[in-house]
Amino acid sequence: MALLQQGSPTAINQSFPYPEGAVGLRPLRRVSPAAAGVSSHGKVCVVVCRKERRLMTYHEERTVFRVGPVHRLWLRLELLATRITSAELNPLYYLGAIGIFFLLVILVTGIYLFFFYNITAEGAYPSVQWLTEEQWWLGGIMRSAHRYASQGLVVVMVLHVARCLVTGRYRHWRWVAWVTGVGAAWIVVIGGIFGYWLVWDETAQLAASLASAMIEAVPIFGLPLRLNFARPENLTDQLFYIVFFIHFGTIVFLFILLWVHLSRITKAVINPPKAMAYALVAVLLLLSLVKPAVSEGPARLDVLPGEVYFDWFFFFVFPALKYVSEHTLWIGIIAATLAAGAVPWMGRGRRRRAVEVSYEDCTGCELCMEDCPYVAIKIRPRTDNRPYDLEAVVTPQRCASCGICVGSCDYRAINLPDLTEFDVKDRIRGLCGELGGAEGSVLVFHCARSASLDGIADGSGRIEGRPAVRVVVLPCIGMLQPSMITIPFEAGVDGVLIVGCRPMDCHFRRGNEWVAARLAGTRPPVVRRTVDRTRLRLLWLSAVETGEFLAELDRFGAAMKERTR
């Protein structure tokens, strides 16, 4: 392969999309193959590098995910939770489903409380007290579970947002889920504030006074809302009906937002495992019995509330009123909301091109649509009069360029423009040829989001200190086709190691699950039965488990070496 001398003339070629960076290599600039004076086969990205000045094909310049310190800390926390529970019961993998579970608890307990609630200024507090004290064995538990589920919802929402931010699961095709999530967060807060208002104790009086001051700052309202609390005779039943309508309406609106939130996710996980659901119910019951929700003294409009219970889960914005005006606080809230909603468009990296369908080869089998994690592929009636009834069509804006659909297609009908099936197979054959029948040789199919190869591999597919190993890195292990797995065995390689993300934590949702199912023969296209499974191993690791990857690779290589003797 030709070398480029430092300072030699180069020609920028924008037609060759540059991925996010090769392992251990810092690109200076892109050059066209013609400018480098070499011929190329297929799509080539030629890069001048600081560390190794040579031409690299797209395959050699594979994207390897680098883990930042915060992300590394979060992944370690997930690993700890997995060791304590299991991957199937790790709560950090089910934050969204747990949030939906809490929403259902809030809905069920809220409906029960509604049957006994008196929606009047005089009857609100006594009806809640009767439930809490006289019917403590059911009504009191329902009230406590209602409160703790609401606070639990806030906690899992914060954790869910943190996980999405840290792991980068909010950009590009995920923007709809992120924006609706920001809106849902404020709806939850509003619902909680008006929920406290309905109790009409001293905490409710404080919340009503502060919330009224905020509402009055919005110029669309007429008479000051706080006049309702100036004297007891000003407080009307109509106000309680309005507050109740707002409180109940928030959960209805939340479920609508939730539907939009999940609209671009295929087979979304909306229910936690049964064991986890039972555990959550047990925790809510235990909290309700050990520390039941109780009311403060009844609200008295002729007396300012003294020291009362302050729920930071929902009242966190109110302390700012001590330092700024209501108008200033509104400006801050609106600015923070807009900034949070714009996060998916901040610092966006270069996005790979969406997959493309070759209609000459498409049979309309629907497998790509079934496996697509983000509803980016749909099936429609045939438009080209070919001898099939259906064809696949891609929505580019929703495509994650993960390649899972490529792994599901057995007809070469769908491909990533920058990394086609032909490119990958050509790369596999080339690396197998480099191994040249070495004793204990291993070819690794490696997910770019699994155990980080940063610092241990170079762009050529080699791993430092392991001459009998070659690595093919894929955007997602779900891109791995059964026909790709057979190539190394046909070329005389001793073993194949498939490395993907940990169960329940695939960056593209289910790529590792689909690969395992294809190997097990339960999901088409299946791996041929003639493939010797003893020479094939699956390994699921997170990005921080590089040491575990190398240790398992050495053990597998030793086993393959022993096998050949």
MOJOSUL-V473449 format. One record per backbone hydrogen bond with DSSP energy under -1.0 kcal/mol. NH is the residue of the N-H (numbers start at 0). CO is the residue of the C=O. Records with the same first field share a line. If there is no record, write none. Layout:
BEGIN
NH->CO, CO
END
This chain:
BEGIN
7->4
15->12
24->21
27->47
30->45
31->10
35->31
37->32
47->28
49->25
53->51
60->56
64->447
71->67
72->68
73->69
74->70
75->71
76->72
77->73
78->74
79->75
80->76
81->77
82->78
83->79
84->80
92->89
93->90
97->93
98->94
99->95
100->96
101->97
102->98
103->99
104->100
105->101
106->102
107->103
108->104
109->105
110->106
111->107
112->108
113->109
114->110
115->112
119->117
123->119
126->122
127->123
128->124
129->125
130->126
131->127
132->128
133->129
134->129
137->134
138->134
139->134
141->137
142->138
143->139
144->140
145->141
146->142
147->143
148->144
149->145
150->146
151->147
152->148
153->149
154->150
155->151
156->152
157->153
158->154
159->155
160->156
161->157
162->158
163->159
164->160
165->161
166->162
168->163
173->170
174->171
177->173
178->174
179->175
180->176
181->177
182->178
183->179
184->180
185->181
186->182
187->183
188->184
189->185
190->186
191->187
192->188
193->189
194->190
195->191
196->192
197->193
201->296
204->200
205->201
206->202
207->203
208->204
209->205
210->206
211->207
212->208
213->209
214->210
215->211
217->214
220->217
226->223
227->224
228->225
229->226
233->230
234->231
240->236
241->237
242->238
243->239
244->240
245->241
246->242
247->243
248->244
249->245
251->247
252->248
253->249
254->250
255->251
256->252
257->253
258->254
259->255
260->256
261->257
262->259
264->261
265->372
276->272
277->273
278->274
279->275
280->276
281->277
282->278
283->279
284->280
285->281
286->282
287->283
288->284
289->285
290->286
298->199
302->299
313->310
314->310
317->314
319->316
320->317
321->318
322->319
323->319
328->324
329->325
330->326
331->327
332->328
333->329
334->330
335->331
336->332
337->333
338->334
339->335
340->336
341->337
342->339
344->341
345->342
355->414
357->412
360->357
361->357
369->365
370->366
371->367
377->392
379->390
381->388
387->385
390->379
392->377
394->375
397->394
406->402
407->403
414->355
418->415
423->419
424->420
425->421
426->422
427->423
428->424
429->425
430->426
431->427
432->428
433->429
434->430
435->431
437->434
440->437
441->467
442->494
443->469
444->496
445->471
446->498
447->473
449->446
451->542
455->452
456->452
457->461
460->457
463->455
465->462
468->465
469->441
470->460
471->443
473->445
478->475
479->476
484->480
485->481
489->485
490->486
491->488
492->487
494->440
495->534
496->442
497->536
498->444
499->538
504->501
508->505
509->507
513->509
514->510
515->511
516->512
517->513
518->514
519->515
521->516
522->516
526->517
530->527
534->531
535->532
536->495
538->497
540->499
544->541
548->544
549->545
550->546
551->547
552->548
553->549
554->550
555->551
556->552
557->553
558->554
559->555
560->556
561->557
562->558
563->559
END
